[in-house]
Amino acid sequence: MLYKLIYLFHTDISWLNVFRYITFRTILSALTALMICLLFGGWVINRLRMMQVSQYIREDGPPNHKVKKGTPTMGGCLLLPAILLPTVLWAEPNNIYVWIVIFVILSFGGIGFMDDYLKISRKNSRGLSVTSKFSLQIMAAFLVALILYFFPGFDSRLYLPFFKTIAPDLGLGYIALAVFIIVGTSNAVNLTDGLDGLAISPLIVAFGSYVVFAYLSGHIKISSYLQIPYVAGTGEISLLCGAVVGAGLGFLWYNAYPAEIFMGDMGSLPMGAVLGTVAIITKQELVLILVGGLFVFEALSVIFQVAYFRITGGQRIFRMAPIHHHFELKGWPEPKVIVRFWIIAIILALLSFSSLKLR
């Protein structure tokens, strides 16, 4: 909205014309988010510490996690405003996709807040019940899917990366797919958020990738050249993705090992849901499997562990799930697990870009 006010004067001050470019405003959005986190991060951490909003450490977790007890959590109260404010300032206020993603941030952030609050206020609590958490997530995601499906001109076809002509129209089935992507990505990121900086860095990489995908899908000439779906208006989603990248970098300043603050469900649930929503809006749903491959890997490790445990009557595939704990229990130092997972996330993101040309 601020950019609209500034742009009013571009006829009198010619250099203000630069504000009409999405690329310039995306950079401003990222820098604004970064500065908010860096300026207010210390204050937020101190306030959370004073309020005794500290991380609950599971008794059955890795032994070396005991030292993390007392570390402030609910980092979403720093992360989410740092994303929302730049988006509102620099994005096109009439863009429906921007407001849909803002709704996702607020709704899933609210669910995460309730979950974190219950864990903190009721000692040894697991937070919201699994049924309650999933029900709330599905309702929010279903509303988003309905709005997108019935939005004029929205494409319900599912485009396969690396293929030019294969794009089955799912019809109403696309709503179910969208709900699955949003809820699944939300919980996959939540499962990954178990070590200092482990989740936020792959999120930075993933949203950095979708800065590019959103810009390309919203540019009619480039999308036509690359033979990817053109979705009018998605260019503005680049600004929101840029804000996540900036806020993520600022948050990582405090979340890097040894962490001064954790994301908590208030941070991880909305971040995952936004990533899934952006993938749907840009029509790069299946590319998300590559871009967010690390989150998929973490979620599958839990699914396989639970299924194998029940089938075999108590045997395990991994020493502990999610799989980052498996490597911890094998003796890997926490920083080594974190950095190697970051490397994997970067490699997968680079592979995702190959889908733009290999068709």
Secondary structure by P-SEA (a helix, b strand, c coil): caaaaaaccccccccccccccaaaaaaaaaaaaaaaaaacaaaaaaaaaaacbbbbbbccccccccccccccccaaaaaaaaaaaaaaaccccccaaaaaaaaaaaaaaaaaaaaaaaaaaccccccccaaaaaaaaaaaaaaaaaaaaaccccccccccccccccccccccaaaaaaaaaaaaaaaaaaaacccccccaaaaaaaaaaaaaaaaaaacaaaaaaaccccccccccaaaaaaaaaaaaaaaaaccccccccccccccaaaaaaaaaaaaaaacccccccccaaaaaaaaaaaaaaaaaaaaaccccccccccaaaaaaaacccaaaaaaaaaaaaaaaaaaaaaccccc
